[in-house]
Amino acid sequence: MCGIVGYVGKTDATDFLLQGLYRLEYRGYDSAGISLMRDDGLLERRRSVGRISNLESLVRSSPVQSRIGIGHTRWATHGGATVANAHPHYGGHSEHGGLSDLALVHNGVIENYQELKHELLMEGYSFQSETDTEVISHLLHQAICKNRLSGTFEEGSPVSHADALRQVLVRLRGTYGVVVMFHGKPDFLLAAKCGSPLVIGVGQGEQFIASDPAPLYGRTDKVITLVDHQIAIITSRTIQVIQRDTGTVQPSIQVLSQGEDSHSCDGHAHYMHKEIYQQPEAIRNALRGRLDRDNATAKLGGLNLTASQMRNIERLVLTGCGTSWHSALIGEYMIEQIARMPVEVEYASELRYRNPPVDKQTLVFGITQSGETADTLAALREMQRKGHPSLAICNNIGSSIAREADGGIYLHAGPEIGVASTKAFTSQVVVLGLLALYFGRMRHLSFEAGLGWIDALEGLADQVEIALETENQIKELAWELKDATNVLYLGRNYLFPAALEGALKLKEISYIHAEGYPAAEMKHGPIALVDEHTPSVFLISKGLVYDKIMSNLQEVKARGGPVIAVTDSMDSQLEKLADRVILVPSVAEPLQPIVSIVPLQLLAYHIALLRGCDVDKPRNLAKSVTVE
């Protein structure tokens, strides 16, 4: 959600800023802009609504050579998607002719911006946008002016500018990642972070700033990740990091581990298609080195709790948002069945405010692909505040949640660029399967049963590869469903959360309304939607509830509803009743959602293509949701 880039160095900034913004498109945005400094020290900006290509055309048509600049992609929160609301925003009284005292970009939300804006209006500041960000810009200008009057401001000193920024930040309530450049100061940028990620790329004679590492690949392999309440003074040759309340700290330089090729489509038309096909390898990566046949258990070294502490855990809480919440539901079913432990799944956005009673022997897992999901991070912090060990299941090494959790498990799925999550979902379910095995062997699960579960996990990637072979069938089905206005996804037991996830994928990228539902609950309301124009996608496995879900299918068929069955087992009854049957491999029942979700991901993808939708960058959505 929103993206930031910045550059100070020895070459022209424009190319890095534009390339960086293109690489941040996956985060979601509806407008974009950059600000550069002219040779005379004046600031110029270019802003546009829509795609980065619109901004690039604007920038290339009237180029500015500059060795310093900042850029931003905006996902609208305060105020609509307009040029006036696009970043960067200026600060100061000189809002005319495109000139100003400073330019600022911001990710996050300032919750008390209205009262701060009222104060600034009373002091004569005018506002050109509806954003909360412009408040920060004017507050910083105000702080610099006051410090000048008091004699505490040293002209040209980056430290004096940083101190003025510190005075502003202590007044803000909410989240922010900000980068600032100043009129007539071509040799430094300021950056600050609280709740919204920022990384600094360390170069030779040049430095880079971004809201995540994507723009840095191919530019540098060394990064500094800012933590909350840190301010950085960034020149072409030096980086000074200041803790807001305690002073200068020594920054930790880390090696950037993943290469630039992660951000190409590798022959696929879209990132989403590539990532669907990466799922077998992502599953293998999630399992690699974590299966212990000698003891028929899982090795999860990052949990940072002893075996004795783990045995004392009586209950798990799994929390996440969106797709991560769906994977948590499957995890709940697996852990309760295999480990015989009570599990509760909570929406992170509800858990952070609900204040439920939580027993002392409870372990909390926050599940998130990005590691920056604001609600999940806040829920984890709330649980930690109450003394509960809080761990993370996360894909993004070095993310906020990865740093703040007491421990956790990385997915190792590789960067996921498409906004609609695919390989992260299946990897999350695999990791939850490892947890089920781990806790199960600590309790009642026999050695033989543990080995059987390991066999099932090890064979899973091969079965997903077979499921990918349904794509040609799915392409045909997509032509039949592309004009639907409503689709029901129905499943029972482990396949109910998979139905939720399948419906979410269709909604996210094709903009067709879809509803995931427990098949047995359909007759308690959703059956009213069933008619000849409303397809129902049934997820069916040859398990305990097979006969029950076939009864539900017949209820839909009796009302003239088209039926698509995604199943691991074909029989004459199903062949007779279903209008379309998609056959997938049969695996251990708890793992069936991983195989069955593949054709649903492909279905959403191909319907979106036929409807002319932007598959990787669906409207109104962001990959990393860093605001509430």
VEXDREN-2710 file (C-alpha; in Angstrom, 1 decimal):
% VEXDREN-2710
k/r/px/py/pz
1/MET/0.0/0.0/0.0
2/CYS/1.7/3.2/-1.3
3/GLY/5.4/3.1/-2.2
4/ILE/8.3/5.4/-1.6
5/VAL/11.6/5.8/-3.5
6/GLY/14.4/8.3/-2.9
7/TYR/17.9/8.9/-4.4
8/VAL/20.9/11.0/-3.6
9/GLY/24.2/10.5/-5.4
10/LYS/26.3/11.0/-8.4
11/THR/24.1/10.2/-11.3
12/ASP/20.7/11.5/-12.5
13/ALA/18.0/10.5/-10.1
14/THR/15.1/10.3/-12.6
15/ASP/15.8/6.8/-14.0
16/PHE/16.1/5.2/-10.5
17/LEU/12.9/6.9/-9.3
18/LEU/10.8/5.8/-12.2
19/GLN/12.2/2.3/-12.3
20/GLY/11.7/2.0/-8.5
21/LEU/8.1/3.2/-8.8
22/TYR/7.4/0.6/-11.5
23/ARG/8.8/-2.1/-9.2
24/LEU/6.5/-0.9/-6.4
25/GLU/3.4/-1.1/-8.6
26/TYR/2.4/-4.4/-7.0
27/ARG/1.8/-2.7/-3.7
28/GLY/-1.3/-1.0/-5.1
29/TYR/-1.8/2.7/-6.1
30/ASP/-4.0/5.1/-7.9
31/SER/-1.6/8.1/-8.5
32/ALA/2.1/8.8/-8.5
33/GLY/4.6/11.6/-8.5
34/ILE/8.3/12.6/-8.2
35/SER/10.1/15.7/-7.0
36/LEU/13.6/16.7/-8.3
37/MET/15.9/19.6/-7.6
38/ARG/17.0/22.0/-10.4
39/ASP/20.5/23.3/-10.7
40/ASP/19.4/26.6/-9.0
41/GLY/18.2/24.6/-6.0
42/LEU/14.5/25.0/-6.7
43/LEU/12.2/22.0/-6.3
44/GLU/10.1/20.7/-9.2
45/ARG/7.5/18.0/-9.1
46/ARG/5.5/16.0/-11.6
47/ARG/2.3/14.2/-10.6
48/SER/-0.3/12.2/-12.4
49/VAL/-3.3/10.0/-11.8
50/GLY/-3.3/6.4/-13.0
51/ARG/-0.4/4.3/-13.9
52/ILE/3.3/5.0/-13.7
53/SER/3.5/5.2/-17.5
54/ASN/1.4/8.4/-17.3
55/LEU/3.9/9.9/-14.9
56/GLU/6.8/8.8/-17.0
57/SER/5.4/10.5/-20.1
58/LEU/5.0/13.7/-18.1
59/VAL/8.6/13.5/-16.7
60/ARG/10.2/12.6/-20.0
61/SER/8.4/15.4/-21.9
62/SER/10.0/18.0/-19.6
63/PRO/13.1/16.5/-18.1
64/VAL/14.9/17.9/-15.0
65/GLN/18.5/16.7/-14.5
66/SER/19.0/16.2/-10.8
67/ARG/21.2/14.1/-8.5
68/ILE/18.6/14.0/-5.8
69/GLY/14.9/13.2/-5.8
70/ILE/12.0/11.4/-4.2
71/GLY/9.0/9.6/-5.6
72/HIS/5.8/8.0/-4.5
73/THR/2.9/5.8/-5.5
74/ARG/-0.3/6.7/-3.6
75/TRP/-3.2/4.5/-2.6
76/ALA/-6.0/6.9/-1.7
77/THR/-7.1/7.2/2.0
78/HIS/-7.6/10.9/2.7
79/GLY/-9.1/12.4/-0.4
80/GLY/-9.7/10.9/-3.8
81/ALA/-7.3/9.9/-6.6
82/THR/-6.5/13.4/-8.0
83/VAL/-3.3/15.2/-9.0
84/ALA/-3.7/17.6/-6.1
85/ASN/-3.8/14.7/-3.6
86/ALA/-0.8/12.9/-5.2
87/HIS/2.6/13.0/-3.5
88/PRO/5.1/14.6/-3.1
89/HIS/3.5/17.4/-1.0
90/TYR/5.2/20.8/-0.4
91/GLY/5.6/22.5/2.9
92/GLY/5.7/26.3/3.5
93/HIS/3.9/29.4/2.5
94/SER/5.3/29.6/-1.0
95/GLU/2.8/27.4/-2.7
96/HIS/2.9/29.1/-6.1
97/GLY/4.7/28.5/-9.4
98/GLY/5.5/24.9/-8.4
99/LEU/8.2/26.2/-5.9
100/SER/8.4/25.4/-2.2
101/ASP/10.7/25.1/0.8
102/LEU/10.5/21.3/1.1
103/ALA/8.9/18.3/-0.6
104/LEU/7.8/15.3/1.3
105/VAL/6.4/11.8/0.6
106/HIS/4.5/9.7/3.2
107/ASN/3.2/6.2/3.7
108/GLY/0.7/5.6/6.5
109/VAL/-2.1/7.5/8.2
110/ILE/-1.9/10.4/10.6
111/GLU/-4.9/10.0/12.9
112/ASN/-4.8/13.5/14.5
113/TYR/-4.3/15.4/11.3
114/GLN/-7.5/17.3/11.6
115/GLU/-6.6/19.1/14.8
116/LEU/-3.1/19.7/13.5
117/LYS/-4.5/21.1/10.2
118/HIS/-6.8/23.4/12.2
119/GLU/-3.8/24.8/14.1
120/LEU/-1.9/25.4/10.9
121/LEU/-4.8/27.1/9.2
122/MET/-5.0/29.5/12.2
123/GLU/-1.3/30.3/11.6
124/GLY/-1.9/31.2/7.9
125/TYR/-0.9/28.0/6.1
126/SER/-2.9/27.1/3.1
127/PHE/-3.7/23.6/1.9
128/GLN/-3.7/22.4/-1.7
129/SER/-4.9/18.8/-1.0
130/GLU/-7.3/16.8/1.2
131/THR/-4.5/14.6/2.5
132/ASP/-3.2/14.1/6.0
133/THR/0.4/14.1/4.5
134/GLU/0.3/17.8/3.7
135/VAL/0.0/18.5/7.5
136/ILE/3.4/16.9/8.0
137/SER/4.9/19.1/5.3
138/HIS/3.7/22.3/6.8
139/LEU/4.5/21.3/10.4
140/LEU/8.1/20.6/9.3
141/HIS/8.3/24.1/7.7
142/GLN/6.8/25.6/10.8
143/ALA/9.3/23.8/13.1
144/ILE/12.3/25.0/11.0
145/CYS/11.0/28.6/11.0
146/LYS/10.5/28.5/14.8
147/ASN/13.9/27.1/15.4
148/ARG/15.4/29.8/13.2
149/LEU/13.7/32.5/15.3
150/SER/14.9/30.9/18.5
151/GLY/18.5/30.7/17.3
152/THR/18.7/26.9/17.5
153/PHE/18.7/26.2/13.8
154/GLU/22.0/26.1/11.9
155/GLU/21.5/26.9/8.3
156/GLY/22.6/24.1/5.9
157/SER/23.0/21.6/8.8
158/PRO/21.4/18.2/8.1
159/VAL/21.3/17.7/11.9
160/SER/19.3/20.9/12.4
161/HIS/16.8/19.7/9.8
162/ALA/16.6/16.3/11.4
163/ASP/15.9/17.9/14.8
164/ALA/13.1/19.9/13.3
165/LEU/11.7/16.7/11.9
166/ARG/12.0/15.0/15.3
167/GLN/9.9/17.8/16.8
168/VAL/7.2/17.2/14.3
169/LEU/7.2/13.4/14.6
170/VAL/6.5/13.5/18.4
171/ARG/3.3/15.4/17.6
172/LEU/2.0/12.8/15.2
173/ARG/-0.5/10.0/16.2
174/GLY/-0.6/7.2/13.7
175/THR/1.8/5.6/11.3
176/TYR/4.3/7.0/8.9
177/GLY/7.3/6.4/6.6
178/VAL/8.5/9.7/5.3
179/VAL/11.2/11.0/3.1
180/VAL/12.0/14.7/2.8
181/MET/14.1/16.9/0.5
182/PHE/14.7/20.6/1.0
183/HIS/15.0/23.6/-1.3
184/GLY/18.6/24.5/-2.0
185/LYS/20.0/21.4/-0.2
186/PRO/21.2/19.0/-3.0
187/ASP/23.3/16.9/-0.7
188/PHE/21.0/15.2/1.7
189/LEU/17.6/13.6/2.3
190/LEU/15.8/12.8/5.6
191/ALA/13.9/9.6/6.2
192/ALA/11.8/8.5/9.3
193/LYS/9.7/5.5/10.1
194/CYS/7.0/4.4/12.5
195/GLY/4.8/1.5/11.6
196/SER/5.4/1.9/7.8
197/PRO/8.5/0.2/6.4
198/LEU/11.6/2.0/5.0
199/VAL/14.9/0.5/3.8
200/ILE/18.0/2.4/2.8
201/GLY/20.2/0.9/0.0
202/VAL/23.8/1.5/0.7
203/GLY/25.8/2.3/-2.4
204/GLN/29.2/3.7/-3.4
205/GLY/28.9/7.5/-3.7
206/GLU/25.1/7.1/-3.9
207/GLN/22.3/6.0/-1.6
208/PHE/18.8/4.7/-2.2
209/ILE/15.6/4.7/-0.2
210/ALA/12.5/2.6/-0.7
211/SER/9.5/1.3/1.1
212/ASP/10.7/-2.3/0.4
213/PRO/13.7/-3.8/-1.2
214/ALA/12.2/-4.3/-4.7
215/PRO/13.6/-1.1/-6.2
216/LEU/17.1/-1.9/-4.9
217/TYR/17.8/-5.1/-6.8
218/GLY/20.6/-4.5/-9.3
219/ARG/21.6/-1.3/-7.6
220/THR/23.0/-2.5/-4.3
221/ASP/23.2/-5.7/-2.2
222/LYS/23.5/-3.9/1.2
223/VAL/20.5/-2.4/3.1
224/ILE/19.7/-0.7/6.4
225/THR/16.2/-1.4/7.6
226/LEU/14.9/1.5/9.7
227/VAL/13.0/0.6/12.9
228/ASP/10.2/2.6/14.5
229/HIS/11.1/6.1/15.8
230/GLN/14.3/6.3/13.8
231/ILE/15.4/9.2/11.7
232/ALA/18.1/8.9/9.0
233/ILE/20.2/11.6/7.5
234/ILE/21.3/10.3/4.1
235/THR/24.0/11.9/2.0
236/SER/25.7/10.4/-1.1
237/ARG/28.5/9.1/1.1
238/THR/27.1/8.8/4.6
239/ILE/24.1/7.5/6.5
240/GLN/23.5/8.7/10.1
241/VAL/20.7/7.1/12.0
242/ILE/19.1/8.8/15.1
243/GLN/16.7/7.2/17.5
244/ARG/14.1/9.8/18.1
245/ASP/14.3/9.9/21.9
246/THR/17.8/8.7/22.6
247/GLY/20.2/10.0/19.9
248/THR/22.6/8.5/17.3
249/VAL/22.7/4.7/16.9
250/GLN/24.9/2.5/14.9
251/PRO/22.9/1.2/11.9
252/SER/23.1/-2.5/11.1
253/ILE/23.9/-3.2/7.4
254/GLN/22.4/-6.4/6.1
255/VAL/22.9/-8.3/2.8
256/LEU/20.1/-8.2/0.3
257/SER/19.5/-11.9/-0.4
258/GLN/17.1/-12.1/-3.4
259/GLY/18.1/-11.2/-6.9
260/GLU/16.5/-9.0/-9.6
261/ASP/15.2/-12.0/-11.6
262/SER/12.5/-12.4/-8.9
263/HIS/10.9/-9.3/-10.4
264/SER/10.6/-10.5/-14.0
265/CYS/7.7/-12.6/-15.3
266/ASP/10.1/-15.3/-16.7
267/GLY/8.0/-15.9/-19.8
268/HIS/4.6/-15.7/-18.1
269/ALA/2.1/-13.0/-19.1
270/HIS/1.6/-11.9/-15.5
271/TYR/3.2/-12.3/-12.1
272/MET/0.1/-14.0/-10.8
273/HIS/0.4/-16.7/-13.5
274/LYS/4.1/-17.1/-12.7
275/GLU/3.4/-17.4/-9.0
276/ILE/0.7/-20.0/-9.5
277/TYR/3.2/-22.1/-11.4
278/GLN/5.9/-21.5/-8.7
279/GLN/3.8/-23.2/-6.1
280/PRO/5.4/-26.7/-6.3
281/GLU/8.8/-25.2/-5.8
282/ALA/7.5/-22.9/-3.0
283/ILE/6.1/-26.0/-1.2
284/ARG/9.4/-27.8/-1.5
285/ASN/11.2/-24.7/-0.1
286/ALA/8.8/-24.5/2.8
287/LEU/9.5/-28.2/3.7
288/ARG/13.3/-28.1/3.0
289/GLY/15.3/-29.1/6.1
290/ARG/12.2/-29.2/8.3
291/LEU/11.2/-32.8/8.2
292/ASP/12.8/-35.2/10.7
293/ARG/12.2/-38.8/9.7
294/ASP/14.3/-40.2/12.5
295/ASN/11.9/-38.8/15.0
296/ALA/8.8/-38.5/12.7
297/THR/8.4/-34.8/13.5
298/ALA/9.1/-31.3/12.2
299/LYS/12.2/-29.2/12.9
300/LEU/11.2/-25.6/13.4
301/GLY/14.3/-23.8/14.8
302/GLY/13.0/-20.3/14.6
303/LEU/10.3/-20.7/17.3
304/ASN/12.7/-19.6/20.0
305/LEU/10.9/-21.6/22.7
306/THR/12.2/-24.7/24.3
307/ALA/10.6/-28.1/23.9
308/SER/9.5/-27.8/27.6
309/GLN/7.9/-24.4/27.0
310/MET/6.1/-25.8/23.9
311/ARG/4.7/-28.8/25.9
312/ASN/3.1/-26.3/28.3
313/ILE/1.2/-24.6/25.6
314/GLU/-2.5/-25.6/25.9
315/ARG/-4.1/-23.5/23.2
316/LEU/-3.2/-21.7/20.0
317/VAL/-4.5/-18.4/18.5
318/LEU/-4.0/-17.9/14.8
319/THR/-4.6/-14.4/13.5
320/GLY/-4.3/-12.8/10.1
321/CYS/-6.2/-10.9/7.4
322/GLY/-7.7/-11.9/4.1
323/THR/-5.9/-14.9/2.5
324/SER/-3.8/-15.4/5.6
325/TRP/-7.0/-15.8/7.6
326/HIS/-8.2/-18.5/5.2
327/SER/-5.0/-20.4/5.6
328/ALA/-5.4/-20.0/9.4
329/LEU/-8.8/-21.7/9.2
330/ILE/-7.2/-24.7/7.5
331/GLY/-4.5/-24.7/10.1
332/GLU/-7.1/-24.7/12.8
333/TYR/-8.7/-27.9/11.4
334/MET/-5.3/-29.6/10.9
335/ILE/-3.8/-28.8/14.3
336/GLU/-7.0/-29.8/16.1
337/GLN/-7.2/-33.1/14.2
338/ILE/-3.5/-34.0/14.2
339/ALA/-2.3/-32.5/17.5
340/ARG/-5.6/-32.5/19.4
341/MET/-5.0/-28.9/20.6
342/PRO/-7.7/-26.3/20.8
343/VAL/-7.2/-23.6/18.2
344/GLU/-8.9/-20.3/17.7
345/VAL/-8.7/-18.2/14.5
346/GLU/-9.2/-14.4/14.8
347/TYR/-9.4/-11.6/12.3
348/ALA/-6.4/-9.5/13.3
349/SER/-8.5/-6.3/12.8
350/GLU/-10.9/-7.6/15.4
351/LEU/-8.4/-9.2/17.8
352/ARG/-6.5/-5.9/18.3
353/TYR/-9.6/-4.2/19.8
354/ARG/-11.7/-7.1/21.1
355/ASN/-9.7/-7.8/24.3
356/PRO/-10.8/-11.4/24.7
357/PRO/-9.8/-13.4/27.7
358/VAL/-6.7/-15.5/26.8
359/ASP/-5.3/-18.2/29.0
360/LYS/-1.7/-18.0/30.2
361/GLN/-0.7/-21.2/28.3
362/THR/-1.7/-19.7/24.9
363/LEU/0.6/-19.2/22.0
364/VAL/-0.3/-16.6/19.4
365/PHE/0.8/-16.9/15.7
366/GLY/0.5/-13.9/13.4
367/ILE/0.2/-15.0/9.8
368/THR/1.2/-12.6/7.0
369/GLN/2.9/-12.7/3.6
370/SER/4.4/-9.2/3.7
371/GLY/5.2/-9.0/7.4
372/GLU/3.9/-5.4/7.3
373/THR/0.1/-5.9/7.6
374/ALA/-0.8/-3.2/10.1
375/ASP/-3.7/-5.0/11.8
376/THR/-1.7/-8.2/12.2
377/LEU/1.2/-6.3/13.6
378/ALA/-1.0/-4.4/16.0
379/ALA/-2.7/-7.7/17.2
380/LEU/0.6/-9.3/17.8
381/ARG/1.8/-6.3/19.8
382/GLU/-1.4/-6.4/21.9
383/MET/-0.9/-10.0/22.7
384/GLN/2.8/-9.4/23.6
385/ARG/1.7/-6.6/25.9
386/LYS/-0.4/-9.1/27.8
387/GLY/2.5/-11.5/28.2
388/HIS/1.7/-14.1/25.6
389/PRO/4.5/-15.5/23.4
390/SER/3.7/-14.3/19.9
391/LEU/5.3/-15.9/16.9
392/ALA/5.0/-15.1/13.1
393/ILE/4.5/-17.1/10.0
394/CYS/5.9/-14.7/7.4
395/ASN/7.4/-14.6/3.9
396/ASN/9.3/-11.3/4.1
397/ILE/12.6/-11.6/5.9
398/GLY/13.5/-8.4/7.8
399/SER/9.9/-7.2/7.9
400/SER/8.4/-5.5/10.9
401/ILE/6.6/-8.6/12.2
402/ALA/9.6/-10.8/11.6
403/ARG/11.7/-8.4/13.8
404/GLU/9.1/-7.8/16.5
405/ALA/7.7/-11.3/17.0
406/ASP/9.3/-13.5/19.6
407/GLY/10.1/-16.0/16.9
408/GLY/8.5/-17.7/13.9
409/ILE/8.7/-19.6/10.7
410/TYR/9.6/-18.1/7.3
411/LEU/7.7/-19.4/4.2
412/HIS/10.7/-19.1/1.9
413/ALA/8.3/-18.8/-1.0
414/GLY/10.2/-16.0/-2.7
415/PRO/8.8/-12.5/-3.5
416/GLU/5.2/-12.5/-4.4
417/ILE/4.4/-9.6/-6.7
418/GLY/0.9/-10.2/-7.8
419/VAL/-1.6/-8.5/-5.5
420/ALA/-3.8/-11.6/-5.3
421/SER/-1.9/-14.1/-3.1
422/THR/-1.3/-17.6/-4.5
423/LYS/2.0/-19.3/-3.6
424/ALA/2.0/-17.5/-0.2
425/PHE/-1.3/-19.1/0.7
426/THR/-0.3/-22.6/-0.2
427/SER/3.0/-22.1/1.6
428/GLN/1.2/-20.9/4.7
429/VAL/-0.9/-24.0/4.8
430/VAL/2.2/-26.2/4.4
431/VAL/3.9/-24.5/7.3
432/LEU/0.7/-24.9/9.4
433/GLY/0.9/-28.6/8.5
434/LEU/4.4/-28.7/9.9
435/LEU/3.2/-27.1/13.1
436/ALA/0.4/-29.7/13.3
437/LEU/3.0/-32.4/13.0
438/TYR/5.3/-30.7/15.5
439/PHE/2.7/-30.3/18.2
440/GLY/1.1/-33.7/17.4
441/ARG/4.4/-35.6/18.1
442/MET/4.7/-33.7/21.3
443/ARG/1.4/-35.0/22.5
444/HIS/-0.4/-38.1/21.3
445/LEU/0.6/-38.7/17.6
446/SER/2.3/-42.0/17.1
447/PHE/5.6/-42.5/15.3
448/GLU/3.9/-44.3/12.4
449/ALA/1.3/-41.6/12.1
450/GLY/4.0/-39.0/12.1
451/LEU/5.9/-40.8/9.3
452/GLY/2.6/-41.0/7.3
453/TRP/2.1/-37.3/7.6
454/ILE/5.7/-36.7/6.5
455/ASP/5.0/-38.9/3.4
456/ALA/1.9/-36.8/2.6
457/LEU/3.8/-33.5/2.9
458/GLU/6.7/-34.7/0.8
459/GLY/4.5/-35.9/-2.0
460/LEU/2.4/-32.7/-2.1
461/ALA/4.5/-30.6/-4.5
462/ASP/4.3/-33.4/-7.2
463/GLN/0.5/-33.5/-6.8
464/VAL/0.3/-29.7/-7.2
465/GLU/2.2/-30.0/-10.5
466/ILE/-0.5/-32.4/-11.7
467/ALA/-3.2/-30.0/-10.6
468/LEU/-1.6/-27.3/-12.8
469/GLU/-2.4/-29.5/-15.8
470/THR/-6.1/-28.6/-15.5
471/GLU/-5.3/-25.2/-17.0
472/ASN/-6.7/-26.0/-20.5
473/GLN/-10.0/-27.2/-18.9
474/ILE/-10.0/-24.0/-16.8
475/LYS/-9.6/-21.8/-19.9
476/GLU/-12.7/-23.4/-21.4
477/LEU/-14.7/-23.0/-18.2
478/ALA/-13.6/-19.3/-18.0
479/TRP/-15.4/-18.6/-21.2
480/GLU/-18.6/-19.9/-19.7
481/LEU/-18.3/-18.0/-16.5
482/LYS/-16.9/-14.6/-17.6
483/ASP/-20.2/-12.9/-17.8
484/ALA/-21.6/-14.2/-14.5
485/THR/-22.5/-11.5/-11.9
486/ASN/-22.5/-13.8/-8.9
487/VAL/-20.7/-17.1/-8.2
488/LEU/-21.1/-19.4/-5.1
489/TYR/-18.1/-21.4/-3.9
490/LEU/-19.1/-24.3/-1.6
491/GLY/-17.2/-26.8/0.5
492/ARG/-17.2/-28.7/3.7
493/ASN/-14.7/-29.5/6.3
494/TYR/-11.1/-28.7/5.1
495/LEU/-12.5/-27.5/1.7
496/PHE/-14.7/-24.8/3.3
497/PRO/-11.8/-22.4/3.8
498/ALA/-10.6/-23.3/0.3
499/ALA/-14.0/-22.2/-1.0
500/LEU/-13.6/-18.9/0.8
501/GLU/-10.2/-18.4/-0.8
502/GLY/-11.4/-19.3/-4.2
503/ALA/-14.2/-16.8/-3.9
504/LEU/-11.8/-14.1/-2.7
505/LYS/-9.5/-14.7/-5.7
506/LEU/-12.4/-14.2/-8.2
507/LYS/-13.6/-11.1/-6.4
508/GLU/-10.1/-9.6/-6.2
509/ILE/-9.1/-9.7/-9.9
510/SER/-12.2/-10.2/-12.0
511/TYR/-14.6/-8.0/-10.0
512/ILE/-17.3/-10.6/-10.1
513/HIS/-19.1/-11.0/-6.8
514/ALA/-18.4/-14.3/-5.3
515/GLU/-19.4/-15.9/-2.0
516/GLY/-17.6/-18.7/-0.2
517/TYR/-19.8/-20.7/2.1
518/PRO/-20.0/-24.0/4.0
519/ALA/-22.0/-26.2/1.7
520/ALA/-24.4/-27.3/4.5
521/GLU/-25.2/-23.7/5.4
522/MET/-26.3/-22.8/1.9
523/LYS/-29.9/-23.7/2.7
524/HIS/-29.9/-21.2/5.5
525/GLY/-29.9/-18.2/3.2
526/PRO/-27.6/-18.3/0.1
527/ILE/-29.8/-20.8/-1.7
528/ALA/-32.1/-17.9/-2.4
529/LEU/-29.5/-16.7/-4.9
530/VAL/-29.5/-19.9/-6.9
531/ASP/-31.0/-19.7/-10.4
532/GLU/-29.9/-20.6/-13.9
533/HIS/-27.6/-17.5/-14.0
534/THR/-25.7/-18.3/-10.8
535/PRO/-23.0/-20.9/-11.1
536/SER/-22.0/-22.9/-8.0
537/VAL/-18.4/-24.2/-7.6
538/PHE/-18.4/-27.2/-5.3
539/LEU/-15.2/-28.5/-3.8
540/ILE/-15.5/-32.2/-3.1
541/SER/-13.2/-34.8/-1.7
542/LYS/-13.9/-38.5/-1.2
543/GLY/-13.9/-38.3/2.5
544/LEU/-16.2/-38.4/5.6
545/VAL/-18.7/-35.8/4.3
546/TYR/-18.8/-36.9/0.6
547/ASP/-22.4/-38.1/0.7
548/LYS/-23.5/-34.9/2.6
549/ILE/-22.0/-32.5/0.1
550/MET/-23.5/-34.5/-2.8
551/SER/-26.9/-33.8/-1.2
552/ASN/-26.1/-30.1/-1.1
553/LEU/-25.1/-30.3/-4.8
554/GLN/-28.4/-31.9/-5.7
555/GLU/-30.2/-29.1/-3.9
556/VAL/-28.6/-26.6/-6.2
557/LYS/-29.2/-28.7/-9.3
558/ALA/-32.9/-29.1/-8.4
559/ARG/-33.2/-25.3/-8.6
560/GLY/-31.6/-25.0/-12.0
561/GLY/-28.2/-23.7/-10.9
562/PRO/-25.2/-24.6/-13.0
563/VAL/-22.7/-26.8/-11.1
564/ILE/-19.0/-27.0/-11.4
565/ALA/-17.3/-29.7/-9.4
566/VAL/-13.6/-29.6/-8.4
567/THR/-13.0/-33.1/-7.1
568/ASP/-10.4/-35.7/-6.3
569/SER/-12.7/-38.6/-7.3
570/MET/-15.0/-39.1/-10.2
571/ASP/-18.1/-41.4/-9.9
572/SER/-21.2/-41.9/-12.0
573/GLN/-23.4/-39.8/-9.7
574/LEU/-21.1/-36.8/-9.9
575/GLU/-20.6/-37.2/-13.7
576/LYS/-24.4/-37.1/-14.1
577/LEU/-25.2/-34.1/-11.8
578/ALA/-22.3/-31.7/-12.5
579/ASP/-22.2/-29.5/-15.6
580/ARG/-18.4/-29.4/-15.4
581/VAL/-16.0/-31.7/-13.5
582/ILE/-12.4/-30.6/-12.8
583/LEU/-10.4/-33.6/-11.6
584/VAL/-7.5/-33.0/-9.2
585/PRO/-5.1/-35.4/-7.5
586/SER/-6.2/-37.0/-4.2
587/VAL/-4.0/-36.3/-1.2
588/ALA/-4.3/-36.6/2.6
589/GLU/-7.6/-34.9/3.4
590/PRO/-6.1/-32.1/5.5
591/LEU/-3.9/-31.2/2.5
592/GLN/-6.6/-31.4/-0.1
593/PRO/-7.2/-27.6/0.0
594/ILE/-3.6/-27.0/-1.4
595/VAL/-4.4/-29.1/-4.4
596/SER/-8.0/-28.1/-4.9
597/ILE/-7.2/-24.3/-4.8
598/VAL/-5.0/-24.5/-7.9
599/PRO/-7.8/-24.7/-10.5
600/LEU/-9.7/-22.0/-8.6
601/GLN/-6.6/-19.7/-8.8
602/LEU/-6.4/-20.4/-12.5
603/LEU/-10.1/-19.8/-13.0
604/ALA/-10.0/-16.4/-11.4
605/TYR/-6.9/-15.6/-13.5
606/HIS/-8.4/-16.6/-16.9
607/ILE/-11.8/-15.0/-16.2
608/ALA/-10.0/-11.7/-15.3
609/LEU/-8.1/-11.9/-18.5
610/LEU/-11.3/-12.4/-20.6
611/ARG/-12.9/-9.4/-18.8
612/GLY/-10.0/-7.2/-19.6
613/CYS/-9.0/-6.7/-15.9
614/ASP/-5.5/-5.7/-14.7
615/VAL/-4.6/-9.1/-13.1
616/ASP/-1.5/-8.1/-11.1
617/LYS/-2.8/-4.7/-10.1
618/PRO/-6.5/-4.9/-9.4
619/ARG/-8.4/-1.7/-8.6
620/ASN/-8.6/-0.4/-5.1
621/LEU/-6.3/-3.2/-3.7
622/ALA/-2.8/-3.1/-2.2
623/LYS/-0.3/-5.9/-1.7
624/SER/0.9/-4.7/1.6
625/VAL/-1.8/-3.2/3.7
626/THR/0.1/-0.9/6.1
627/VAL/-2.9/1.2/7.2
628/GLU/-5.9/0.3/9.3
END
